[in-house]
């Protein structure tokens, strides 16, 4: 595996072909629940001899892709730039959002497109880590979302290696399509819980008054209180919109206001505040909410 400035990572004892097969096996097994999704992605990245890999999901209703899992072989080295998010959008450029599922894209190919333009983020990343190639696979795409997996290399790929990627694409896509139900949701929820614990340990939650207490200490509006109450009962943002008959944009506006009033900065922190305080009577009807303070 190529490292910084062309150095080579420790090679496994397996021949390259066996290493790839082992990576595919780990990926497929992880998608069926045999290991965390993060480990499955790491296995696939090792198999392809990639320095970094990102699994991401782009919701059509959002501007920025959500990182589902991320692998960086050199993440423990403090002097190296770290990959913080997916660069699939940066690589695909104007093709992003239009690329069909089960397709593969190579940075080295789009560089030859006179209409393609790099971004500052991509340019800095390539310079800081001397990245020579990025491969983006479109795993699945529909009217609501598109899933991508990408691999970053500190060397150029031979034509035979590109052909190998193309030949393995159907297997990777099929395994993603047949993955265990709820795998992505569970992975993101696990990450939220970890972040919430870290926030509490860092003492970033300044006060512990029960958000859903009848005294309404955060001064939530009636609509904001109902949103929190429904979230405490396990509903997603989509579930809240359906229950209250509001648009998703309106609910997210309420959430931004709730974050400000409760000294939280994310859904993970808010849920931790609501659930850990045990502040609400879960049998209380949604209509029964306190008046705004």
N, C-alpha and C positions, 0 to 999 in steps of 0.2 A: 504494500500500500504506500503510495507516494506521500511524503510529508512535506514540510516546509523547505523551500529552496531545492526541491528535487531529491531530498533524502528519502530513504525507504523505511517504511514501518516494518516491524518484525513480521516475517512471512510465516504462515502456518506450514505444517508438514504436508498438508494435502496439496495435490496438484490443483492448478487454478480451476479446472472444470469441476472437481469435487468440492472445492470451496464454494463455488457458485451454487451447486446443488444443495449443499448444506445450508447456505443462506436462504434459499428458496424454501427448504423444508422448515426452517425456523420461522420464517414469515408466515407460511401457511398454517403451521401449528399454532402460532400466536393468535392468528385471526380466528381460530376456533377455541381460544381460551386456555391454551396450554401454558401461556406465559403472558406477562403484561405487554401491551401494545408497544410500549417503548422498547422492550427487549426484542420484540419481533422486528421492529424497524432496524435496530442495531444489527441484528443477525443478517438482514438483507444487505445493509450497507457494507458489512464485513465481507459478505459473499461477493459483492461487486468491487471490493477493494476501494471503496469511496471514503474520503476524509469525513464528509458530513452528509446528512440526509434529513429531510423534513417531510412529514406527512401533514397536509393542510386541507382545510375545507373552506371554500368560498361560498358564503350564502349570497344569493342574488340581492337580498335586501340590505346587505352591509357593504361598506367600502373596502374594508380590510379583511384579509383571510384569517381564519382562526387556526392557530397551530395545534394540531392534535398530538403529535409526538415529534421529538427532535433528537438527533444524534450528532455529536461532534467528537471525533476521536481525541482531539487536543483540548477539550474543554477545561481540563485541569491545569493547563499552562497559563499563568497569569499574564505573560507578556504577549500573548497572541490575541488578535481580534476574535470575538466569538460571534457565531451565527445566532442572531436573535429572533429571526422570523423566516417565513418562507420567502424565497425570491422567485417563485414561479411567475408571478405577475411581471417582475422586472425582466425576466428572460423572454417570456412570450410577447411582451410589448402589446402592440395593437391586436395581436391574435388572442390575447387573454380574454376569456369570457366567450370566445367564439370557437375555441378549440373543442373538437368533439371527443367524446369518451373513447378510450382504447387507442389513443394516439400518443406518439412520443416525439419530443422536441430536443434538439441539441443546440446549445449556445453557439457552438462553432458554425452551425448552419445559418442561424438567424443573423449572425454578424455580417454575413454576405448580402443581407437584404438592405438595399439602399433606403427603404422607408422605415427601417427599424432604428430606434434610438435607445441608447443605454440610459440608465438612471444613475444618480449620484450614489445611491446605496449600493447598487451592483458594481459600479466602477471602483468604489472604495473597498468593497469586499474582495474583488479580484486582485486589487493592488496589495491590500494588507496581508492576504493569505496566499498570494500568488496562485490563484485558482485559474486553471486553464480550460476547464470544461465543466458544464453543468447540464445534467440530463433531467428533463421533466417528463413525467408520465401522467397523462390524464386518466385517472382510474375510473371515474364515473361522472356523468353529467346529466342533469335534468332541469326542469323549470325552476326548481328551488335552490339547487346547490351544485357545486362541482368539487370533486375530491382530486387532489394532486399528491404525487410523491416525487421528490427530487433528490438527485445525487450530485455531490460536488467533488471534483477531482483536481489535484495539484499537478496534473500532467494532461497532455493531449491524448485522446483515445485513438487507437488504431481503427482502421475501417472494420477489421474483423471483430473488434470489441463493440462497435456500434451495431453491427449485424447481430451480435449475440444479444444485445439489449432488445433489439427489435423482435428477435425470435422468442425471447422470454416474456415479452409484454403480455401476450394473451394469458399466460399462466398467472402472472401477477394480478391482472385485471380480474380473472375468474375467481381467484382466491379472495380478492377484496369484495367482489359481488356476493360471494357465499359466506362472508364473515359472520361471526356470532352476532345475533341481534342485540342491539344496545351497546356494542363494544365502544364506539366513539363517545357516546353519551357518558358511559361509566368512566372512561379515561379522563374526560374533561371534568367530571364531578370529583374524581379522586384528586385531581390537581387543585381544584378549588378548595377542597378541604385542607390540603397541605398548606396552601397559601393562607387560609384563614388561621390555622394553628400558628404559622410563622408570624402573622400579624399580632396575634394575642401575645405570643412570647416576646415580641419586640415592644409590647406595651403601647401599641398604636391606638388601641381602643380606649379613649380617655374616660369614658363613664359607662356605668353598667345599669342605668335605669332601664326597666323593661319597656321596650319600644311599644308593645301592644298592651301596656297597662291602661286601665280605664282613665287614669289621670292624663294620659296622652302627653308624657313629658317632652317628647320631641316636637310637639306642636304640629303634628301631621294634619293635613286636610282630610276631610271625610273620604275622598277618593284615594288618597295616599294610604290611609289606614286600611282600606279595603284591599288594596294591592298587597300590602304587607301580610294581611291576614290570610289571603289566598296563597301567597308564597309559603307561609308557614305550614300550610296543609299539603304541600308537595306539588303545587301546580307550577308549570313552566310559564314563561312570559306569554307564550301562545295560549296556554290554558287560561291565564288571567284575562287576556283579551277576549276570548270566547265567553268566559263567565260574566264579564262586566259589559260585554257588547261594545268594547272600545277598539280603536285601531292600535296596531303594535306601536306606531309612532307616539300615540298619546300615552300608552303605558310606559314607554321608555322615557318620556318627558317626566312623568310622575316619578320614575326611578331616580332620575338625576336629582330631582328635588329632595327625594327621600335620602339619598346618599349625603347631600349637604346638611340636612337636618339631623341625621343620626351619626355624623362623623365617620362615615364609612366611604369606601372608594370603589367597591365592587359588589357583585351579587354574592360572592363567597363571604365577604365580611358581613354583609347585611343579614344573610341567612344565619351565620354564626351568632350574631347579636340577638336575632329573633328567637332561635331555637335554644340557645344555651341559657337564656334568661328564664325560659319557661313562663313567659309573661302573659300568655293569652290562654283563655279557656277554649280549647279546640272544639268544644261542643257549641260554642256561641254562634248564632246565626250571623251571616255576613252583614245583614242589614243593621245589626246592633253594634254601632260603632260610636265612639265618643264624639262630641262636638269638638270642633277645632279650638285649640287653646288660644 
